[in-house]
Amino acid sequence: CRELKTTTLASGQSEYGAVATDATTVYWLDRGTADDGYATGAVMKVAKAGGDAVRVAADKGGLSQIALDDTQVYWLRAEGGEVMRAPKAGGAPIAAVSGLRTLGGIAVDATSIYVTESVWSGNLLKIPKQGGQALTIASELRRPSEVAVDAGHVYWISAASVDDGAIWRAPIGGGAPVMLVDKQRWPRALVVDAGGIYWVASRKAEPEGQIDRVLRAPLEGGAPTVLADNQSGVLSLAVDARNVYWPSMSSGQVLGTPRAGGVEPLVIADKQNGPGAIAVDEAGIYW
């Protein structure tokens, strides 16, 4: 990691949410404001090369999470328990599924949408993109939240209590869930790639506070490796071939460290205004 020059691609967003990228474009959620009941939310995009921010789709009702495939943008809408999608080129949003209980996380692969119902006895569902019957991958989960998918498995975070979080996985076609990591305090920011599982968890600190840690474990599970300790206000992670990156809402910094760990994190950008979401690709880091 090294300190980088920053470029503003878009400004003036109401309540900035999740962010994702494809080969040419950055996408994010502008959730609107609490003052109007989040009635002015939108899915936005801007070219990586710069230019005007463009509305992909207007939406309202508590937008969260974002996922992309080759042609579509997907997101969660709390109002109505809906999984929404719209063409990347722009257009009216449609509900891929509705009537779900409190939504926790979303991921997509070539054929399916994976979503969690973040309630005490929640489900992890696999929904065909082209329509059809949803498959319940796992049921009676303890408040499942974020979800990630690779070629063979779907991974998710579940937390019976603040101090009793775990990371699980199951085959994407269905099968017995396996717990990979347990005893995590408020696990979040789940990322999975060929090199392992990455997430953020907290540890208690005196007096009555908590410290965030960035962690990694093998895909098959095992003892976590602490990549970075003594962090705060970390809600998201991004991983590329060499490094792990995260923003700190508390310090206003964007930081990074090698995937192998073992060195102090480097401040990539400083004096940012409450950075919360992050994405990375070959061209850059986006927050």
Disulfide bonds with the S-S distance in Angstrom:
none
